Amino acid sequence: KGCQGVMCGHIHTAADKRIGDIHYLNSGDWVESLTAIVEHWDGRFELLDFASFVRRFPLPDRDSIEPGAELAEA
């Protein structure tokens, strides 16, 4: 009562929706749906799924990598 949002997880169905005045977030699960919730620095929440997330970071074209180039250290 009186809350602005509810965050749940592991119900296997990811969700980011409004139910009346409540912001409902459910992370789903990482094993089957490969989904997660992140909070941005500005306080926004985002429901991510792995496939969409990795498309944000395309791999370089193989032909653009110099032979013998070393990988960056983590």
C-alpha positions as CSV (number, residue, x, y, z in Angstrom):
1,K,0.0,0.0,0.0
2,G,1.4,3.4,-1.0
3,C,4.2,2.0,-3.1
4,Q,5.3,3.3,-6.5
5,G,6.5,0.0,-7.9
6,V,7.0,-3.7,-7.4
7,M,9.9,-5.7,-8.5
8,C,9.7,-9.5,-8.7
9,G,11.8,-12.3,-10.2
10,H,12.0,-15.9,-11.1
11,I,8.4,-16.2,-12.3
12,H,9.7,-17.2,-15.8
13,T,7.8,-14.5,-17.6
14,A,9.6,-11.2,-17.8
15,A,7.5,-8.0,-17.6
16,D,7.8,-4.2,-17.5
17,K,4.3,-2.7,-17.3
18,R,2.0,-0.4,-15.4
19,I,-0.8,-1.8,-13.3
20,G,-2.8,1.3,-12.4
21,D,-0.3,3.6,-10.6
22,I,2.1,0.8,-9.9
23,H,5.2,0.1,-12.1
24,Y,5.5,-3.7,-12.2
25,L,8.9,-5.3,-13.1
26,N,9.6,-9.0,-13.2
27,S,13.1,-10.1,-14.3
28,G,11.8,-13.5,-15.5
29,D,14.7,-15.9,-15.3
30,W,18.2,-16.1,-16.7
31,V,18.2,-19.8,-17.5
32,E,15.2,-20.1,-19.8
33,S,14.3,-16.6,-21.0
34,L,17.8,-15.0,-20.6
35,T,16.3,-11.8,-19.1
36,A,17.4,-9.4,-16.4
37,I,16.6,-6.0,-15.0
38,V,19.1,-3.2,-14.8
39,E,18.9,0.2,-13.1
40,H,20.5,3.1,-15.0
41,W,22.4,5.9,-13.3
42,D,19.4,8.2,-13.8
43,G,17.1,5.8,-11.9
44,R,15.4,4.3,-14.9
45,F,14.9,0.5,-14.9
46,E,15.2,-1.5,-18.1
47,L,14.2,-5.1,-18.8
48,L,17.0,-6.7,-20.9
49,D,17.0,-9.9,-22.9
50,F,20.3,-11.3,-23.9
51,A,19.8,-11.5,-27.6
52,S,18.8,-7.8,-27.9
53,F,21.6,-6.8,-25.5
54,V,24.4,-8.4,-27.5
55,R,23.1,-6.8,-30.7
56,R,24.0,-3.4,-29.2
57,F,27.7,-4.4,-29.4
58,P,28.4,-5.7,-32.9
59,L,31.6,-7.7,-33.4
60,P,34.2,-6.1,-35.7
61,D,34.3,-7.3,-39.2
62,R,36.9,-10.1,-39.4
63,D,38.6,-8.5,-42.4
64,S,39.2,-5.3,-40.4
65,I,41.3,-7.2,-37.7
66,E,45.0,-7.2,-38.4
67,P,46.5,-10.7,-38.5
68,G,48.4,-11.3,-35.2
69,A,46.6,-8.5,-33.4
70,E,46.5,-9.1,-29.6
71,L,43.3,-9.1,-27.6
72,A,42.9,-6.3,-25.1
73,E,43.4,-7.3,-21.4
74,A,40.3,-7.2,-19.3
